[in-house]
């Protein structure tokens, strides 16, 4: 009887990491460098095990991952310089390899998925490595110098801003003091104007009062100088000057008194005319 199973191979369907080692790579400038190790994290779907093994055997990772890594890495190096591969674009290599692998696997082995690719720093010729180290040292010095210059410039800028702020502060204080002086002068002028106006009003009031007093007195005097009032003054004057005489000269005394009264009456009339 012929046995049904003659041999078997185990196929891992969980996450696994394939290590591709010692990969040579020639740059566009002709320099050959070596990548010690590239790790490819991948897993095969259980539903696609039979189909994948049937097409690529149980060692499917050799044609689909190992060989593909060699091919894609050399393609990348051939179009880039040593500076780009070793420094400028090194951080992009892992993503480039992952995308390139997954693009081909989607067509060739739909059940095989690339989770991540990790690339180690390549080895370069010793002399070139020393030159890069010297270059990095000079670059570091340059960065330090540039950083120091930035610090100095920042300090100078800070000092300049501080000086500007201080000058603006002094200017604002001077402006406030000037405005205060102007306000004080304007207040003093307003007070002086008010005092002058009050003095003018006071003197005007006094002049008006004096004028009113004189006017009232004149009107009163005019009211008093009536014929009856003058007649009364005449008789009061006669009464004050009344005397008793004895002797032979009485007639002549009365005629003298009459002349005196007549003169007094005329003087009063003259005063009235003057008023």
C-alpha positions in Angstrom: 0.0 0.0 0.0 1.4 3.4 -1.0 1.3 5.9 1.9 -0.8 9.0 1.3 1.7 11.4 2.9 5.4 11.0 2.1 6.8 14.4 3.4 5.6 17.7 4.9 6.8 21.3 5.5 5.6 23.6 8.3 4.5 27.1 7.3 4.3 29.9 9.8 1.1 32.0 9.6 1.9 34.4 12.4 4.1 37.5 12.4 7.7 36.7 11.6 10.9 38.6 10.9 13.2 37.7 8.0 16.8 39.0 8.1 18.6 39.7 4.9 22.3 40.0 5.6 25.4 41.5 4.0 23.8 43.1 1.0 26.2 44.9 -1.4 25.0 48.1 -3.0 26.7 50.3 -5.7 26.0 54.0 -5.7 25.7 56.2 -8.7 29.3 57.4 -8.1 30.6 53.8 -8.3 31.3 53.4 -4.5 30.3 49.9 -3.2 28.8 49.9 0.2 27.4 47.0 2.3 24.3 46.8 4.4 24.9 44.4 7.3 21.3 43.5 7.9 17.8 44.4 6.7 14.9 43.1 8.7 11.5 42.5 7.1 8.5 41.9 9.4 5.8 40.0 7.5 3.0 37.5 7.9 1.2 35.0 5.6 -2.6 34.8 5.8 -3.8 31.2 6.5 -6.3 31.4 3.7 -3.5 31.9 1.2 -1.0 29.3 2.4 -1.8 26.6 -0.1 -1.8 29.0 -3.1 1.4 30.7 -2.1 3.3 27.4 -1.3 2.0 25.9 -4.5 3.5 28.8 -6.6 6.7 29.5 -4.6 7.2 26.4 -2.4 7.5 26.4 1.4 10.5 28.7 1.1 8.4 31.4 -0.5 10.2 34.1 1.4 13.4 33.6 -0.6 12.0 34.7 -4.0 9.4 37.1 -2.6 11.4 38.8 0.1 15.1 38.1 0.1 15.7 38.3 -3.6 13.3 41.3 -3.8 15.2 43.2 -1.1 18.5 42.7 -3.0 16.9 43.9 -6.2 15.1 47.0 -4.8 18.1 48.1 -2.7 20.4 48.0 -5.7 17.9 49.9 -7.8 17.8 52.6 -5.1 21.5 52.9 -4.7 22.2 53.0 -8.4 20.3 56.2 -8.9 21.6 58.0 -5.7 25.0 59.2 -4.6 26.9 58.0 -1.6 26.0 61.2 0.2 22.3 60.6 -0.4 22.3 56.9 0.5 24.5 57.3 3.6 23.1 60.5 5.0 20.5 62.5 3.1 18.0 59.8 2.1 18.9 57.0 4.5 15.8 57.6 6.6 13.7 57.0 3.5 15.2 53.6 2.5 13.0 51.5 4.8 9.8 53.1 3.6 10.9 52.8 0.0 11.6 49.0 0.4 8.4 48.4 2.2 6.3 50.0 -0.5 8.2 48.3 -3.3 7.8 44.9 -1.7 4.1 45.3 -0.9 3.3 46.5 -4.4 4.8 43.3 -6.0 3.3 41.0 -3.3 -0.2 42.4 -4.0 0.1 40.9 -7.5 2.3 37.8 -6.9 1.2 36.7 -3.4 -1.9 38.5 -2.3 -1.9 36.8 1.1 1.6 37.9 2.1 1.7 41.3 4.0 4.8 43.4 4.9 4.4 45.0 8.3 7.7 46.9 8.5 11.2 47.1 7.1 14.3 48.0 9.3 17.5 49.0 7.6 20.9 49.3 9.4 23.5 51.9 8.6 25.6 50.7 5.7 29.3 50.1 5.8 31.4 52.4 3.6 35.2 52.4 2.8 37.3 53.4 5.8 38.8 56.5 4.2 35.5 57.8 3.1 34.1 57.1 6.6 36.9 59.1 8.2 36.1 62.0 5.7 32.5 61.8 6.7 33.4 61.9 10.4 35.6 64.9 9.8 32.8 66.5 7.8 30.4 65.8 10.6 32.8 67.3 13.1 33.1 70.4 11.0 29.4 70.5 10.5 28.9 70.2 14.3 31.4 73.1 14.8 29.5 75.1 12.2 26.2 74.3 13.9 27.6 75.3 17.3 29.0 78.5 15.8 25.7 79.3 14.1 23.9 78.5 17.3 26.2 80.8 19.2 25.7 83.5 16.6 21.9 83.1 17.0 22.3 83.4 20.8 24.4 86.6 20.4 21.9 88.0 17.9 19.0 87.1 20.2 20.8 88.8 23.1 21.4 91.9 20.9 17.8 91.9 19.8 16.6 91.6 23.3 18.9 94.4 24.4 17.6 96.6 21.5 14.0 95.9 22.4 14.8 96.7 26.0 16.4 100.0 25.0 13.4 100.8 22.8 11.0 100.0 25.6 13.0 102.1 28.1 13.1 105.0 25.6 9.3 104.7 25.0 8.8 104.7 28.7 10.9 107.8 29.2 9.1 109.4 26.2 5.7 108.6 27.6 6.6 109.9 31.1 7.9 113.1 29.5 4.7 113.4 27.5 2.6 112.9 30.6 4.6 115.5 32.5 4.3 117.9 29.6 0.6 117.4 29.4 0.3 117.9 33.1 2.1 121.2 32.9 -0.1 122.3 30.0 -3.2 121.4 32.1 -1.8 123.3 35.1 -1.1 126.4 33.0 -4.6 126.2 31.5 -6.1 125.8 34.9 -4.1 128.8 36.2 -5.3 130.9 33.2 -8.9 129.9 33.7 -8.6 130.8 37.4 -7.0 134.2 36.6 -9.7 134.8 34.0 -12.4 134.0 36.5 -10.8 136.3 39.1 -10.5 139.1 36.6 -14.1 138.6 35.5 -15.2 138.6 39.2 -13.3 141.8 39.8 -14.8 143.5 36.8 -18.3 142.4 37.9 -17.6 143.6 41.4 -16.4 147.0 40.2 -19.3 147.2 37.7 -21.7 146.4 40.5 -20.1 149.1 42.8 -20.2 151.7 39.9 -23.8 150.8 39.2 -24.6 151.1 42.9 -22.8 154.5 43.1 -24.6 155.7 40.0 -27.9 154.5 41.3 -27.3 156.3 44.6 -26.4 159.6 42.9 -29.3 159.3 40.6 -31.6 158.6 43.5 -30.3 161.6 45.4 -30.7 163.9 42.4 -34.2 162.7 41.9 -34.9 163.1 45.6 -33.5 166.6 45.6 -35.6 167.4 42.5 -38.7 166.2 44.3 -37.9 168.3 47.3 -37.3 171.6 45.5 -41.0 172.5 45.1 -42.4 176.1 45.7 -44.0 174.9 48.9 -40.7 173.4 50.2 -38.8 176.6 49.4 -41.5 178.7 51.1 -41.2 176.5 54.1 -37.4 177.0 54.2 -37.9 180.7 54.0 -40.2 180.9 57.0 -38.0 178.5 58.9 -35.1 180.9 58.2 -37.2 183.9 59.4 -38.2 182.0 62.5 -34.6 181.3 63.4 -33.6 184.9 62.8 -36.4 186.5 64.7 -35.3 189.2 67.3 -37.0 191.9 69.5 -35.7 195.3 69.1 -36.4 198.5 71.3 -35.9 202.1 70.2 -36.4 204.6 67.4 -34.7 202.5 64.7 -37.4 199.6 64.5 -38.7 200.6 60.9 -35.2 200.6 59.4 -34.5 197.2 61.1 -37.5 195.6 59.4 -36.5 197.0 56.1 -33.1 195.6 56.6 -34.5 192.2 57.5 -36.7 192.2 54.4 -33.7 192.9 52.2 -31.8 190.0 53.9 -34.7 187.6 53.4 -35.0 188.7 49.8 -31.4 187.9 49.2 -31.7 184.6 50.9 -34.7 183.7 48.7 -32.8 184.6 45.6 -29.8 182.5 46.6 -32.1 179.4 47.1 -33.6 179.9 43.7 -30.2 180.1 42.1 -29.2 176.9 43.8 -32.3 175.2 42.4 -31.4 176.4 38.9 -28.0 174.9 39.3 -29.3 171.6 40.4 
